Amino acid sequence: MKSVQVQLMHSPTLNTVLMVERTLEQAKELMKLSELKARLPRKVMHSTLLHILDYLQQSGKIFVSARGIAWVYRQPAQMEKLKARGLEI
């Protein structure tokens, strides 16, 4: 009988996702992946970080480009203020 090795993908914890979100939101600037890793309060596995960034991009919270990663999400109250000032959406 042959043994089959199955590699399971590591899922990040909610605390890790929130830590990455806070770091990106507080940055207020475009940053490279290496800079994000350096700014995180604790180390995160590279594959786990990429998994988190995929989730944040799909949920519309970040924008990822060749130049870096930027936080783009706005709370509903912030969006109302922008609309009141005349920003056309």
C-alpha positions in Angstrom: 0.0 0.0 0.0 1.4 3.4 -1.0 1.2 6.4 1.4 -0.1 9.6 -0.1 1.2 12.9 1.2 -1.3 15.7 1.1 -0.2 19.2 1.6 -2.8 21.4 3.3 -2.9 25.1 2.7 -2.4 27.1 5.8 -5.3 29.4 6.6 -4.5 32.7 8.4 -6.2 33.4 11.7 -8.5 36.4 12.1 -6.0 38.1 14.3 -3.4 37.8 11.6 -5.7 39.2 8.9 -6.7 42.1 11.2 -3.0 42.8 11.9 -2.2 43.1 8.2 -5.3 45.3 7.6 -4.3 47.7 10.4 -0.7 47.9 9.1 -1.8 48.7 5.6 -4.5 51.2 6.7 -2.1 53.1 9.0 0.6 53.2 6.3 -1.2 55.9 4.3 1.2 55.3 1.4 2.1 52.8 -1.3 4.4 50.1 0.0 6.3 47.1 -1.4 5.6 43.6 0.0 9.1 43.5 1.7 8.3 46.8 3.4 4.9 45.5 4.6 6.7 42.4 6.1 9.1 44.7 7.9 6.3 46.8 9.4 4.2 43.9 10.7 4.4 43.6 14.5 5.1 39.9 14.2 6.4 37.6 11.4 3.9 36.0 9.0 4.7 33.2 6.6 5.1 34.5 3.0 2.4 32.2 1.6 0.0 33.2 4.4 0.7 36.9 3.7 0.0 36.3 0.0 -3.2 34.5 0.9 -4.3 37.5 3.1 -3.5 40.0 0.4 -5.5 38.0 -2.2 -8.5 38.1 0.2 -8.1 41.9 0.8 -7.8 42.6 -2.9 -10.9 40.5 -3.7 -12.9 42.3 -1.0 -11.9 45.7 -2.4 -9.9 46.8 0.6 -6.5 47.1 -1.1 -5.1 47.8 -4.6 -2.1 45.7 -5.7 0.1 47.0 -8.5 3.6 46.5 -9.8 4.6 49.6 -7.7 3.2 48.2 -4.4 0.2 47.8 -2.2 -2.2 50.6 -1.2 -5.2 50.7 1.2 -8.2 51.9 -0.7 -11.2 50.9 1.5 -13.4 53.7 2.9 -16.0 53.3 5.7 -19.6 54.1 4.7 -19.5 57.3 6.8 -16.3 58.4 5.0 -17.9 57.8 1.7 -20.9 59.9 2.7 -18.6 62.8 3.6 -16.8 62.5 0.2 -20.1 62.5 -1.6 -21.3 65.5 0.4 -18.1 67.4 -0.7 -19.0 66.8 -4.3 -17.0 63.7 -5.2 -18.8 62.0 -8.0 -18.9 58.3 -7.7 
